Amino acid sequence: MPPTDASTGTGAGPAPQLGGGAEDTLDLQLPEELFAPFREDELAFAPQRTDDGAGHLLDTPACWGPATTPLGPFQLVPVRIERDLALISRWMNDPAVAAFWELAGPESVTAGHLRAQLDGDGRSVPCLGVLSGTPMSYFEIYRADLDPLARHYPARPHDTGIHLLIGGVADRGRGVGSTLLRAVAELALDNRPRCARVIAEPDLRNTPSVSAFLSAGFRFSAEVDLPDKRAALMVRDRALRNLL
């Protein structure tokens, strides 16, 4: 879990290898009206619905639908390696990102990181963040309660974690990270009815990242000693969402 910075190109770091102990999945069938159509210029990034159960532990982020933000329509689009590897690998080789995610190198390095999630049981789902039709960020949505992170804080069933990096330099340091974090937290709470909290764990020393989460409606909960960093446990509570 390398430390990362949502406001300068990286959010909370990549998801650690996930352990055992999965609990029952939520058998939720979302109504078709939630799947709002993309505009024509966004069709290339439309999520591919599958019937293989991928993502069910997270209530299928591919079906969460778009969000309206002050920056334009935003969509989480599950990664397809054949389409997205070159772009994500280029982002991972940006020095500002590589310092935290530690995935610099040939495309095979990023591919291995993505496949570990895509070939898993759906506890962590890698996604492109598509803003106004343009892929410009990378997210990992994961079950924090089924993650090794849960050994380090009082996890609750269905806690949902977020990792984020902003791909383009032009999108860093001007509040874009906060806007996207707020949008994704709202999507998780809207589409995961059993989820009471959205969790993140940026490096405690990473003041811009902590500030981005605070601006997105997260609260600082505690300092947490993780294997590779001292983290700020950030929490966005469903019960407080209308007050933030």
Backbone bond lengths (Angstrom), bond angles and torsions (degrees), N, CA, C in turn:
res aa  C-N    CA-C-N  psi(-1)  N-CA   C-N-CA  omega(-1)  CA-C   N-CA-C  phi
1 M - - - 1.453 - - 1.523 110.00 -
2 P 1.346 118.78 70.61 1.456 119.31 179.40 1.511 111.18 -59.94
3 P 1.350 118.11 148.31 1.455 120.05 178.40 1.508 110.42 -69.09
4 T 1.321 117.22 146.70 1.440 120.13 -177.56 1.500 110.97 -145.14
5 D 1.345 116.24 172.60 1.455 121.75 -169.52 1.507 110.50 -137.42
6 A 1.335 116.69 110.21 1.455 120.51 -177.53 1.507 112.11 -65.77
7 S 1.318 118.34 -30.63 1.447 119.72 -172.91 1.517 113.41 -86.87
8 T 1.333 118.74 -14.55 1.449 120.49 -178.69 1.517 112.10 -121.51
9 G 1.317 117.08 20.49 1.445 119.27 173.76 1.497 113.79 120.22
10 T 1.304 118.74 -14.07 1.441 120.54 179.32 1.500 109.38 -139.43
11 G 1.341 116.41 141.41 1.451 120.53 178.64 1.500 108.78 -101.74
12 A 1.333 119.33 -138.43 1.449 119.89 172.75 1.500 107.15 -71.25
13 G 1.320 119.13 147.05 1.450 123.25 -168.08 1.499 114.47 -67.82
14 P 1.333 116.79 -178.34 1.448 120.25 -176.22 1.512 112.40 -63.61
15 A 1.309 116.27 152.38 1.456 120.94 -177.98 1.509 110.30 -65.05
16 P 1.330 119.14 133.31 1.453 121.57 175.24 1.511 110.83 -68.52
17 Q 1.321 116.05 165.19 1.460 119.97 176.30 1.516 109.43 -59.81
18 L 1.283 116.14 134.39 1.454 120.93 -171.12 1.518 110.83 -91.39
19 G 1.324 114.79 142.08 1.458 119.89 -177.86 1.510 112.39 -94.26
20 G 1.302 116.11 -169.78 1.456 121.50 -178.11 1.502 111.90 -85.88
21 G 1.323 115.16 -171.22 1.451 119.98 175.60 1.495 114.40 90.61
22 A 1.352 118.13 27.59 1.461 119.08 -179.95 1.515 110.00 -64.40
23 E 1.331 114.72 140.61 1.442 118.80 176.50 1.523 109.44 -96.57
24 D 1.316 116.54 176.16 1.450 119.58 -177.58 1.515 110.52 -59.85
25 T 1.328 115.68 145.28 1.458 120.36 178.30 1.508 109.35 -81.66
26 L 1.329 114.33 161.13 1.454 121.46 176.63 1.515 108.88 -86.67
27 D 1.299 117.48 119.74 1.457 122.20 -177.77 1.519 108.42 -87.02
28 L 1.342 115.32 82.57 1.457 120.81 -175.92 1.513 109.91 -115.92
29 Q 1.311 117.28 125.67 1.452 123.31 175.97 1.522 108.09 -105.40
30 L 1.336 116.44 109.76 1.453 120.15 -178.15 1.524 110.45 -77.90
31 P 1.319 118.47 140.10 1.461 120.68 179.67 1.517 111.68 -67.87
32 E 1.325 115.82 150.33 1.451 121.37 -176.37 1.516 112.99 -59.61
33 E 1.339 117.67 -28.70 1.462 118.30 -177.10 1.517 112.78 -66.52
34 L 1.340 118.17 -14.23 1.457 119.76 176.72 1.524 111.93 -73.38
35 F 1.330 117.64 -19.93 1.449 120.80 -175.50 1.518 109.64 -88.67
36 A 1.313 116.95 71.11 1.454 121.79 -178.32 1.524 109.79 -62.66
37 P 1.319 117.24 139.56 1.465 119.90 -177.62 1.519 111.90 -70.16
38 F 1.341 115.85 148.55 1.451 121.31 172.21 1.526 109.78 -76.89
39 R 1.304 116.76 157.90 1.448 120.89 167.32 1.522 107.97 -69.56
40 E 1.341 117.45 164.40 1.457 120.38 -175.38 1.516 111.84 -58.84
41 D 1.333 117.82 -37.54 1.462 119.55 -177.49 1.505 112.54 -76.34
42 E 1.322 118.97 -1.04 1.457 122.73 178.64 1.523 112.30 -108.56
43 L 1.332 117.06 -2.70 1.456 119.61 -171.91 1.523 112.23 -63.11
44 A 1.326 117.05 -29.74 1.461 119.48 -178.65 1.510 112.04 -63.35
45 F 1.333 116.78 -20.72 1.451 120.55 -177.40 1.516 111.84 -111.84
46 A 1.330 118.10 15.67 1.458 120.53 179.27 1.519 109.93 -63.71
47 P 1.330 118.77 136.47 1.463 120.86 179.96 1.515 111.19 -64.64
48 Q 1.306 115.49 144.80 1.451 121.88 179.41 1.520 109.21 -95.74
49 R 1.311 117.76 112.46 1.459 120.64 178.08 1.521 109.47 -75.42
50 T 1.315 115.38 138.48 1.452 120.73 -178.98 1.512 108.84 -128.82
51 D 1.333 114.98 166.95 1.457 121.40 179.69 1.520 111.18 -116.41
52 D 1.352 116.24 18.52 1.463 118.51 -174.49 1.523 112.38 -96.35
53 G 1.329 117.80 6.71 1.447 120.20 176.96 1.510 114.73 88.29
54 A 1.346 117.77 -4.02 1.455 120.20 -178.02 1.522 110.50 -59.64
55 G 1.320 115.70 129.53 1.457 120.16 175.78 1.507 114.90 87.21
56 H 1.342 119.45 -1.07 1.463 120.02 -176.10 1.533 112.41 -65.64
57 L 1.331 117.29 -27.50 1.460 118.78 176.15 1.522 111.24 -65.11
58 L 1.319 116.33 -18.97 1.462 122.27 177.73 1.522 111.45 -114.54
59 D 1.319 117.15 17.59 1.461 121.79 179.60 1.526 111.85 58.50
60 T 1.331 115.83 36.08 1.454 124.25 167.85 1.530 113.48 58.19
61 P 1.345 118.00 77.39 1.468 120.41 178.02 1.515 114.58 -54.40
62 A 1.342 118.19 -25.39 1.467 120.10 177.14 1.512 112.07 -59.01
63 C 1.311 116.73 -22.42 1.464 121.24 -175.94 1.531 112.67 -106.00
64 W 1.321 117.85 10.92 1.449 119.10 -176.74 1.522 113.20 -72.72
65 G 1.303 118.16 -21.12 1.454 120.39 177.27 1.509 112.75 83.60
66 P 1.343 117.12 171.71 1.464 121.47 -177.74 1.521 112.14 -80.12
67 A 1.328 114.82 160.71 1.457 122.44 175.25 1.522 108.66 -121.95
68 T 1.312 116.49 144.22 1.457 121.68 174.20 1.519 108.67 -89.49
69 T 1.330 117.25 127.55 1.462 121.79 178.68 1.525 108.83 -129.17
70 P 1.325 117.95 163.92 1.467 120.10 176.27 1.522 113.18 -61.41
71 L 1.338 117.33 -17.49 1.455 121.57 -179.26 1.515 112.80 -95.32
72 G 1.342 117.43 -5.79 1.456 121.48 -177.93 1.513 110.90 126.55
73 P 1.327 117.56 177.02 1.468 120.61 179.80 1.528 110.99 -66.89
74 F 1.316 114.51 137.73 1.463 120.71 -176.76 1.517 109.43 -125.54
75 Q 1.328 116.48 140.00 1.464 122.14 -177.89 1.516 109.97 -138.78
76 L 1.329 116.75 134.96 1.455 121.70 167.54 1.524 108.30 -85.91
77 V 1.320 116.62 123.49 1.462 121.98 -178.02 1.523 108.71 -121.49
78 P 1.332 118.76 110.72 1.460 120.36 -179.84 1.523 112.58 -52.43
79 V 1.315 115.30 138.13 1.458 122.29 -175.27 1.519 111.09 -65.33
80 R 1.331 115.84 138.95 1.456 123.54 165.91 1.520 106.49 -118.69
81 I 1.326 117.09 118.29 1.458 121.12 -172.52 1.516 111.57 -57.32
82 E 1.318 117.54 -43.27 1.459 119.63 -176.05 1.526 112.09 -64.05
83 R 1.303 117.55 -25.69 1.458 122.04 -179.15 1.523 112.55 -95.22
84 D 1.341 117.46 -36.10 1.459 121.27 -164.06 1.521 115.35 -112.21
85 L 1.334 118.30 -7.86 1.461 119.81 -171.90 1.526 112.00 -60.49
86 A 1.321 118.21 -47.02 1.461 120.18 -175.59 1.529 111.13 -59.76
87 L 1.328 116.67 -41.97 1.451 120.94 -178.88 1.529 111.11 -66.16
88 I 1.329 117.08 -49.03 1.461 120.33 -177.53 1.521 110.56 -65.79
89 S 1.334 117.27 -39.18 1.459 120.37 178.06 1.522 111.19 -63.09
90 R 1.327 117.29 -38.64 1.467 120.33 177.12 1.528 110.59 -61.95
91 W 1.331 116.42 -41.92 1.467 119.39 177.09 1.519 110.71 -63.20
92 M 1.326 117.56 -42.19 1.459 120.68 -178.06 1.521 112.25 -65.37
93 N 1.335 117.84 -21.14 1.452 121.80 178.97 1.524 113.38 -92.04
94 D 1.318 117.22 -1.26 1.455 120.33 170.44 1.529 107.18 -67.24
95 P 1.339 118.89 127.12 1.467 119.44 -176.76 1.523 114.16 -54.10
96 A 1.343 117.23 -36.33 1.465 119.89 -179.16 1.521 111.68 -65.72
97 V 1.329 116.67 -30.65 1.461 121.40 178.03 1.526 110.63 -84.77
98 A 1.341 115.80 -44.31 1.460 120.50 -176.02 1.516 112.30 -59.74
99 A 1.329 117.22 -30.55 1.457 120.44 -178.98 1.512 112.15 -61.33
100 F 1.342 116.77 -25.16 1.462 120.53 -176.61 1.525 112.67 -109.24
101 W 1.321 117.11 -41.15 1.466 119.89 -175.86 1.517 112.63 -83.46
102 E 1.353 117.19 -24.40 1.462 122.29 176.47 1.533 111.94 57.70
103 L 1.333 115.66 41.39 1.464 121.34 178.81 1.523 111.31 -123.82
104 A 1.329 117.45 23.56 1.462 120.72 176.19 1.521 109.97 -68.97
105 G 1.339 115.72 155.00 1.450 120.56 179.52 1.509 110.98 129.68
106 P 1.322 117.95 -164.50 1.467 120.77 -179.96 1.520 111.48 -64.88
107 E 1.326 115.08 165.20 1.460 119.98 -178.18 1.520 112.33 -57.70
108 S 1.326 117.42 -26.26 1.468 120.02 -178.83 1.527 111.60 -62.42
109 V 1.344 117.65 -28.45 1.460 120.68 179.06 1.524 110.21 -66.12
110 T 1.330 115.26 -49.93 1.470 119.35 177.74 1.521 110.88 -65.32
111 A 1.330 116.86 -39.53 1.466 120.12 -179.89 1.522 111.10 -59.20
112 G 1.327 117.26 -41.48 1.456 119.76 178.75 1.514 112.02 -63.27
113 H 1.330 116.29 -39.62 1.466 120.32 178.78 1.523 110.83 -64.93
114 L 1.313 117.11 -41.64 1.469 120.92 -179.55 1.522 111.09 -69.73
115 R 1.335 116.82 -43.87 1.472 119.74 -176.65 1.520 111.16 -64.82
116 A 1.330 117.49 -32.83 1.463 119.54 178.51 1.524 110.88 -58.54
117 Q 1.326 116.57 -32.01 1.457 120.48 177.62 1.533 111.44 -85.42
118 L 1.323 115.96 -45.08 1.461 119.69 -176.23 1.524 112.46 -66.06
119 D 1.324 117.22 -29.54 1.466 121.19 179.82 1.522 112.06 -91.54
120 G 1.331 117.45 1.38 1.454 120.93 -179.25 1.514 112.31 -86.59
121 D 1.329 115.35 -160.56 1.460 120.48 -174.55 1.522 113.40 -96.05
122 G 1.332 117.54 9.83 1.453 120.34 176.98 1.509 114.43 94.49
123 R 1.331 117.70 10.63 1.463 119.39 177.50 1.525 112.70 -71.86
124 S 1.318 116.85 -23.23 1.455 122.16 176.88 1.525 107.75 -136.07
125 V 1.332 116.52 128.02 1.462 121.72 -176.72 1.527 108.73 -121.46
126 P 1.352 118.32 114.56 1.457 120.67 177.44 1.532 110.12 -80.27
127 C 1.325 116.33 136.27 1.463 121.32 -175.38 1.519 110.76 -138.11
128 L 1.328 115.70 148.11 1.451 120.99 164.28 1.524 108.18 -82.93
129 G 1.318 115.97 142.10 1.455 120.93 168.74 1.515 108.21 -95.44
130 V 1.330 116.92 114.10 1.466 122.49 -175.57 1.527 108.08 -106.89
131 L 1.320 116.13 115.91 1.461 122.74 -177.57 1.520 109.37 -111.96
132 S 1.333 116.67 118.85 1.469 122.56 -178.41 1.523 111.08 51.26
133 G 1.321 116.19 40.93 1.455 121.39 175.76 1.511 115.21 87.30
134 T 1.336 118.53 -2.55 1.465 122.00 -176.24 1.526 110.33 -114.64
135 P 1.345 118.41 123.49 1.468 119.86 174.78 1.519 109.37 -70.71
136 M 1.342 116.75 120.40 1.463 120.21 -173.28 1.525 113.65 -138.54
137 S 1.314 118.15 4.25 1.458 121.24 -179.89 1.518 109.32 -155.75
138 Y 1.316 114.54 163.93 1.464 121.73 -179.76 1.524 108.34 -128.27
139 F 1.312 116.05 130.38 1.458 122.42 -179.94 1.523 109.93 -122.71
140 E 1.316 115.95 148.75 1.454 122.55 163.56 1.516 107.25 -121.28
141 I 1.317 115.85 118.61 1.460 122.74 176.82 1.527 106.35 -100.84
142 Y 1.317 117.30 124.07 1.467 118.32 -173.39 1.524 111.62 -141.07
143 R 1.318 114.96 157.58 1.459 122.26 176.41 1.527 108.50 -80.46
144 A 1.326 116.78 98.51 1.459 120.53 -177.98 1.523 111.69 -62.54
145 D 1.332 117.21 -30.95 1.465 119.84 -179.40 1.516 112.83 -73.86
146 L 1.331 118.55 -15.65 1.464 122.56 178.24 1.524 111.23 -107.97
147 D 1.311 117.53 11.33 1.446 124.83 -174.87 1.532 109.10 -106.09
148 P 1.336 119.09 155.65 1.469 119.42 173.83 1.518 114.02 -54.66
149 L 1.331 117.76 -23.23 1.462 120.47 174.88 1.527 111.63 -54.12
150 A 1.332 117.12 -31.37 1.464 121.31 -176.55 1.530 112.47 -63.85
151 R 1.338 117.20 -16.79 1.468 120.04 176.74 1.523 111.77 -75.37
152 H 1.320 116.35 -11.02 1.463 120.25 -170.86 1.527 113.55 -115.89
153 Y 1.319 117.42 1.88 1.461 119.34 176.11 1.525 107.53 -152.46
154 P 1.335 119.40 162.26 1.469 120.95 -178.62 1.527 110.87 -75.80
155 A 1.323 115.55 81.69 1.465 121.41 -176.25 1.522 111.40 -66.65
156 R 1.324 114.92 150.84 1.452 122.30 174.40 1.532 108.49 -119.42
157 P 1.331 118.29 151.89 1.457 120.09 179.79 1.526 111.52 -54.41
158 H 1.331 114.69 134.38 1.461 123.59 175.10 1.530 114.01 74.18
159 D 1.340 118.32 12.38 1.465 118.99 169.57 1.532 108.78 -52.92
160 T 1.314 116.58 135.15 1.462 122.05 -177.15 1.521 109.24 -114.81
161 G 1.343 116.51 126.52 1.454 121.57 -178.81 1.517 112.23 -101.58
162 I 1.334 115.33 155.94 1.462 122.80 179.11 1.524 109.40 -130.15
163 H 1.342 116.35 130.96 1.454 123.39 164.49 1.528 106.97 -117.90
164 L 1.324 117.63 143.55 1.468 121.07 -175.03 1.520 110.92 -144.97
165 L 1.330 115.33 140.68 1.461 120.71 161.60 1.522 108.76 -133.32
166 I 1.325 114.86 144.02 1.459 122.23 174.89 1.520 107.34 -95.67
167 G 1.323 117.52 125.43 1.452 120.69 -172.38 1.511 115.30 -74.67
168 G 1.327 117.41 -46.66 1.453 120.53 -172.54 1.513 112.77 -93.09
169 V 1.332 116.59 138.66 1.461 121.48 179.03 1.529 110.44 -58.64
170 A 1.331 117.28 -37.41 1.468 121.11 -177.08 1.522 112.17 -64.64
171 D 1.335 117.27 -20.49 1.466 120.77 -178.36 1.522 112.70 -94.24
172 R 1.314 117.39 2.27 1.456 120.89 -176.30 1.527 111.40 -97.77
173 G 1.316 115.78 147.09 1.442 121.23 171.99 1.513 115.74 75.16
174 R 1.338 117.53 17.12 1.472 119.17 178.97 1.533 112.24 -134.17
175 G 1.315 115.95 26.45 1.454 120.20 174.59 1.507 115.79 88.94
176 V 1.330 118.02 0.50 1.462 120.23 -179.74 1.524 110.49 -63.61
177 G 1.342 116.42 -42.36 1.463 119.40 -179.28 1.509 112.45 -57.96
178 S 1.326 117.07 -43.90 1.466 120.35 179.12 1.510 111.46 -62.29
179 T 1.327 116.65 -41.63 1.464 120.43 179.95 1.522 111.19 -62.32
180 L 1.322 116.35 -43.77 1.465 119.87 -178.86 1.519 111.27 -70.66
181 L 1.335 117.27 -39.14 1.465 119.81 177.97 1.519 111.19 -61.77
182 R 1.312 116.94 -42.12 1.463 119.81 177.60 1.528 110.33 -62.93
183 A 1.333 117.20 -43.75 1.463 120.84 -178.50 1.522 111.33 -62.80
184 V 1.338 116.77 -44.29 1.465 119.68 -177.67 1.521 110.78 -70.31
185 A 1.323 117.64 -38.16 1.466 119.50 176.30 1.521 110.68 -61.01
186 E 1.328 116.69 -41.49 1.460 120.00 178.95 1.531 110.63 -66.40
187 L 1.325 117.69 -40.51 1.463 119.84 177.04 1.525 110.84 -60.40
188 A 1.337 116.94 -42.81 1.466 119.85 -179.98 1.521 111.04 -62.76
189 L 1.321 117.22 -44.82 1.467 120.06 -179.26 1.530 111.59 -69.22
190 D 1.314 117.36 -34.78 1.465 120.39 178.62 1.521 112.19 -67.83
191 N 1.333 116.46 -36.87 1.460 120.66 -170.35 1.519 114.28 -106.17
192 R 1.344 117.72 -2.94 1.461 121.71 177.97 1.521 107.81 -123.31
193 P 1.318 118.71 82.06 1.467 120.88 -173.06 1.518 114.10 -61.69
194 R 1.324 119.15 -23.18 1.466 120.30 177.82 1.525 112.53 -86.34
195 C 1.305 117.80 -6.99 1.462 121.97 -179.87 1.522 109.73 -84.84
196 A 1.317 116.75 118.66 1.465 121.00 179.05 1.520 112.59 -96.54
197 R 1.355 116.43 -14.13 1.461 119.28 -174.90 1.524 110.46 -148.70
198 V 1.320 115.52 145.41 1.459 122.39 169.50 1.524 107.01 -108.76
199 I 1.348 115.90 134.17 1.458 122.89 -169.17 1.528 110.06 -118.46
200 A 1.328 116.06 146.91 1.462 121.39 169.39 1.523 108.19 -146.47
201 E 1.352 117.20 160.76 1.462 120.48 -176.01 1.529 110.60 -144.00
202 P 1.343 117.90 64.63 1.469 119.82 176.14 1.517 111.55 -68.27
203 D 1.317 115.33 157.61 1.460 120.59 176.24 1.525 109.32 -58.59
204 L 1.315 115.59 134.11 1.460 120.91 -177.27 1.524 111.88 -61.08
205 R 1.333 116.93 -30.02 1.461 120.53 -179.50 1.523 112.56 -76.64
206 N 1.308 116.30 -11.89 1.460 121.22 -173.54 1.529 109.14 -89.33
207 T 1.313 115.57 79.22 1.451 121.29 -174.65 1.525 112.93 -57.75
208 P 1.353 120.19 -43.10 1.465 118.77 179.05 1.527 113.33 -60.57
209 S 1.332 116.54 -36.94 1.455 119.30 179.41 1.521 111.41 -67.56
210 V 1.330 116.29 -47.19 1.467 120.07 178.31 1.520 109.88 -59.04
211 S 1.325 116.77 -41.06 1.465 120.87 179.01 1.524 111.40 -62.84
212 A 1.344 116.96 -39.08 1.463 120.41 179.43 1.521 110.76 -62.84
213 F 1.323 117.29 -42.71 1.463 120.07 178.46 1.526 111.21 -65.89
214 L 1.324 117.13 -40.75 1.460 119.70 177.87 1.528 110.42 -61.67
215 S 1.325 117.14 -41.13 1.464 120.63 179.15 1.519 111.89 -67.42
216 A 1.336 116.55 -22.91 1.464 121.05 179.67 1.523 112.68 -89.11
217 G 1.332 117.93 8.06 1.456 120.92 176.83 1.509 115.06 94.07
218 F 1.339 117.23 7.71 1.456 120.46 174.39 1.535 108.42 -83.31
219 R 1.315 115.74 155.97 1.459 121.06 174.25 1.529 108.76 -116.23
220 F 1.322 115.35 148.58 1.460 120.49 174.32 1.522 107.82 -75.64
221 S 1.337 116.31 122.07 1.458 120.90 -176.46 1.521 113.03 -101.24
222 A 1.334 117.18 -43.15 1.458 119.78 -175.08 1.517 109.81 -170.49
223 E 1.323 115.81 164.15 1.447 122.20 167.01 1.527 107.61 -91.26
224 V 1.336 115.71 135.54 1.461 120.45 -174.59 1.520 108.83 -129.73
225 D 1.324 116.58 127.54 1.458 121.25 176.14 1.523 109.06 -86.41
226 L 1.339 115.87 110.61 1.450 122.80 176.87 1.530 108.77 -103.77
227 P 1.319 118.31 166.74 1.468 119.38 -175.27 1.520 114.59 -55.45
228 D 1.358 118.11 -32.70 1.456 119.94 -174.58 1.523 114.19 -120.73
229 K 1.320 118.18 8.20 1.458 119.49 179.52 1.525 109.65 -169.44
230 R 1.330 114.59 162.82 1.464 120.91 167.36 1.510 105.55 -99.43
231 A 1.318 116.96 118.91 1.455 122.27 -169.07 1.519 111.71 -108.60
232 A 1.311 114.35 155.06 1.460 121.95 168.97 1.518 107.48 -95.10
233 L 1.311 117.53 113.42 1.457 120.67 177.52 1.523 108.20 -76.77
234 M 1.327 115.78 114.65 1.457 122.31 -178.61 1.526 108.67 -107.40
235 V 1.320 116.52 136.61 1.468 121.38 -173.74 1.523 109.39 -133.30
236 R 1.324 114.89 133.95 1.470 120.20 171.19 1.512 107.43 -115.96
237 D 1.314 117.11 115.25 1.465 123.00 -172.32 1.527 111.48 -91.82
238 R 1.326 115.40 133.78 1.453 118.87 174.51 1.534 110.84 -58.39
239 A 1.318 117.40 -40.19 1.463 121.16 -175.45 1.519 113.02 -63.94
240 L 1.356 116.11 -21.86 1.467 119.71 -177.27 1.520 113.01 -106.49
241 R 1.331 117.52 2.47 1.465 118.88 -170.06 1.520 112.89 -61.18
242 N 1.318 119.31 -31.63 1.462 121.22 -178.98 1.521 113.14 -79.36
243 L 1.336 116.57 -7.05 1.455 121.04 179.62 1.503 112.64 -100.04
244 L 1.351 117.35 -6.23 1.469 121.41 -171.77 1.513 110.97 -106.68
